[in-house]
Amino acid sequence: MIRKAIPSVVAILVAASLLWASGDPWKSKPYQQWDSKDIQKIFNDSPWSKILQVGSSLTSAKGNSGDNPEETMNSANRNMVTRPGQDPHGSQSVASGNQMPSGAPGSWIYVFRWVSSRTIREAAARKDVLSGQTKEEDAAKQLAVPIDSYQILVAGTYMGAFQGADEAKLKSISFLQTKKNKTKIAPSEVKIERAADGKTVQSVVFTFPKKSPTEEPTIAPDEKGADFSTSAGGQKIGASFDFSKMEDSQGRDL
């Protein structure tokens, strides 16, 4: 009796997982049909976006560690706001600022977003169309421009940790490391993006080359994932990306 029940349970679980996957907007419908909820899901809760809470230790909001990862994710999503002006990285991010939040560092939250991906770029373009900042045909032209590098954006509730940071120093201590081949990829550029006042740090964008000096791909086609690492105010922060999940209707999307 038990053996007969096992396949049924497995079938239910498989069906449930397929149903969940079918609900992912990056797989279930073209970006031109995405609404604001779809965009929020892509920016905040997708394989291309990782959220981290920083306290006495680094706590993953995705459930890899920590006492209450679901509450951490909910807290991060409640703080998600659209930055003023047109954002070339399409990066709705946690409300950021240079002033240390009360009770910090226990409440610091950082989001790491793989902004060079088709999915994030399409979400950014769709957001601009829905907000009236651009026309649909112009968004399509923007998306047609190829990206010759990998880019990861970091933003958070307390970006003052990056206020006195030096881009060259960040470049020297940050990296991507592939999980299978253990290849460590150094950034080709690090850019600290600031608000209109020229002072408030809004985000930091890390650019990584797609090819090595010998023209070999820095991330092999069979690579399963990579770990990103940098430093905020002297404290190491980072995120782990699973390439097997970073796929849209066209395939792997980095």
C-alpha positions in Angstrom: 0.0 0.0 0.0 2.8 2.4 0.9 4.7 1.6 -2.3 1.7 2.3 -4.4 1.2 5.7 -2.7 4.7 6.9 -3.3 4.3 7.5 -7.1 1.1 9.4 -6.5 2.8 11.7 -4.0 5.7 12.2 -6.5 3.3 13.0 -9.3 1.5 15.6 -7.1 4.8 17.2 -6.2 5.9 17.3 -9.9 2.6 18.7 -10.9 2.8 21.4 -8.3 6.3 22.4 -9.3 5.2 22.6 -13.0 2.3 24.8 -12.0 4.6 27.1 -10.0 7.0 27.3 -12.9 4.2 28.1 -15.3 3.3 31.1 -13.1 6.8 32.7 -13.6 6.2 35.6 -16.0 9.6 35.2 -17.7 8.5 31.8 -18.9 4.7 32.1 -19.2 4.3 35.2 -21.3 6.2 37.7 -23.4 7.6 40.8 -21.6 5.2 43.1 -23.5 2.4 41.5 -21.5 4.0 41.9 -18.1 2.2 44.0 -15.5 3.5 45.8 -12.5 3.2 42.7 -10.3 5.2 40.7 -12.8 7.9 43.3 -12.8 8.0 43.4 -9.0 8.4 39.6 -8.9 11.3 39.7 -11.4 13.1 42.5 -9.6 12.5 41.2 -6.1 11.9 37.5 -6.1 13.4 35.7 -9.1 16.6 33.7 -9.8 18.2 37.0 -11.0 17.7 38.8 -7.7 19.1 37.8 -4.3 18.2 39.5 -1.1 20.5 39.5 2.0 19.9 40.7 5.5 23.1 41.8 7.4 23.2 41.5 11.1 25.7 40.0 13.5 26.1 37.5 10.7 25.1 37.5 7.0 21.6 36.0 6.7 20.2 34.8 3.4 16.6 35.9 2.8 16.2 32.9 0.4 16.3 30.4 3.1 19.9 29.2 3.0 20.3 30.3 6.6 18.7 32.5 9.2 15.9 32.2 11.7 13.1 33.7 9.6 14.0 34.0 5.9 10.3 34.6 4.9 10.0 37.6 7.2 13.4 38.9 5.8 12.1 38.7 2.3 8.8 40.4 3.2 10.7 43.2 4.9 12.9 43.7 1.8 9.9 43.8 -0.5 8.0 46.3 1.7 11.0 48.6 1.2 11.2 48.2 -2.6 10.7 51.6 -4.3 11.3 52.9 -7.7 14.2 55.3 -7.9 13.4 58.7 -9.4 14.3 59.3 -13.0 15.0 56.7 -15.7 17.2 53.9 -14.5 19.4 52.3 -17.2 19.6 49.1 -15.1 15.8 48.9 -14.6 16.5 48.5 -11.0 13.7 48.9 -8.5 15.7 48.4 -5.3 15.4 48.6 -1.6 14.9 52.1 -0.3 18.5 53.3 0.1 20.3 56.2 1.7 23.6 57.2 3.4 22.1 57.6 6.9 22.5 54.5 9.0 19.0 53.0 9.8 18.0 52.9 13.5 18.9 49.7 15.1 21.6 49.0 12.4 23.3 46.8 11.5 20.6 44.3 12.3 18.2 45.8 9.8 20.5 46.2 6.8 19.1 44.6 3.7 21.0 44.3 0.4 19.7 43.2 -3.0 22.0 41.7 -5.7 20.6 41.8 -9.2 22.0 40.3 -12.4 21.1 43.3 -14.5 22.8 42.2 -17.8 20.2 39.4 -18.2 17.4 39.6 -20.8 14.8 39.2 -18.1 16.0 42.1 -16.0 16.5 44.3 -19.0 13.0 43.4 -20.3 11.5 44.1 -16.9 13.2 47.5 -16.9 12.1 48.3 -20.4 8.5 47.3 -19.6 8.5 49.3 -16.4 9.5 52.4 -18.4 6.7 51.7 -20.9 4.1 51.3 -18.2 5.2 54.5 -16.5 5.2 56.5 -19.7 8.9 57.2 -19.7 9.5 55.5 -23.1 7.5 54.2 -26.0 7.2 50.4 -26.7 9.1 50.7 -30.0 11.9 52.5 -28.4 12.1 49.9 -25.6 12.4 47.2 -28.3 15.3 49.0 -29.9 17.0 49.3 -26.6 16.6 45.6 -25.9 18.0 44.8 -29.3 21.4 46.3 -28.4 23.7 43.4 -27.3 25.4 43.4 -23.9 29.0 42.4 -24.1 29.6 41.9 -20.3 27.9 40.5 -17.2 26.7 43.1 -14.7 25.6 42.8 -11.1 23.9 45.7 -9.3 24.0 46.0 -5.5 21.6 48.3 -3.6 20.4 48.3 0.0 18.7 50.0 2.9 22.0 51.5 4.0 24.3 52.5 1.1 26.3 54.7 3.4 28.5 51.6 3.8 29.7 52.5 0.3 29.8 56.2 0.8 33.6 56.5 1.3 34.3 53.5 -1.0 36.9 53.8 -3.7 35.9 52.2 -7.0 39.4 51.0 -7.7 39.6 49.4 -4.2 36.2 47.7 -4.7 37.4 46.5 -8.1 40.4 44.8 -6.5 38.5 43.0 -3.7 35.3 42.0 -5.6 34.9 38.9 -7.8 32.7 36.3 -9.3 33.7 32.6 -8.7 32.2 29.9 -10.8 31.0 26.9 -8.8 32.0 24.0 -11.1 35.3 25.2 -12.5 36.2 27.5 -9.5 37.2 30.2 -12.0 37.6 33.6 -10.2 36.6 36.5 -12.5 37.7 40.0 -11.6 35.5 42.9 -12.5 36.6 45.0 -15.5 34.8 48.1 -14.0 33.0 49.1 -10.8 30.7 52.2 -10.8 29.2 53.8 -7.8 25.9 55.4 -8.8 24.8 58.5 -6.9 21.6 60.5 -6.6 21.1 63.9 -8.2 22.8 65.6 -5.2 26.0 63.9 -6.3 26.5 62.5 -2.8 23.9 59.9 -1.8 25.0 56.5 -3.0 22.1 54.7 -4.7 23.7 51.6 -6.0 27.0 50.0 -7.1 27.3 48.2 -10.5 30.0 45.6 -11.0 30.9 44.7 -14.6 32.6 41.4 -15.5 34.0 40.4 -18.9 32.4 37.7 -20.9 35.7 36.7 -22.5 39.2 36.2 -21.1 42.2 37.8 -22.7 42.6 34.6 -24.7 39.0 35.0 -26.0 37.8 32.0 -24.0 34.4 32.4 -22.3 34.8 33.4 -18.6 31.7 31.4 -17.8 31.6 28.1 -19.5 28.4 26.9 -21.2 28.2 23.9 -18.7 28.8 26.1 -15.6 26.0 25.6 -13.1 26.4 28.8 -11.1 28.6 31.5 -9.5 29.2 33.2 -6.2 29.5 37.0 -6.1 31.6 38.7 -3.4 32.3 42.3 -2.5 32.7 44.4 0.6 30.4 47.0 2.2 32.0 49.2 4.9 34.7 46.6 5.5 32.1 43.8 5.9 32.1 41.0 3.3 28.7 40.6 1.5 27.7 38.5 -1.5 25.2 36.3 -3.2 25.0 32.9 -4.9 23.4 32.6 -8.4 22.1 29.3 -9.8 22.4 29.4 -13.6 20.1 26.3 -13.9 17.3 28.5 -12.7 18.3 31.7 -14.6 16.4 30.7 -17.7 13.7 32.3 -19.7 11.7 31.0 -22.7 14.9 31.4 -24.8 17.2 29.4 -22.6 20.0 30.4 -20.2 19.9 34.1 -19.4 22.9 35.8 -18.0 
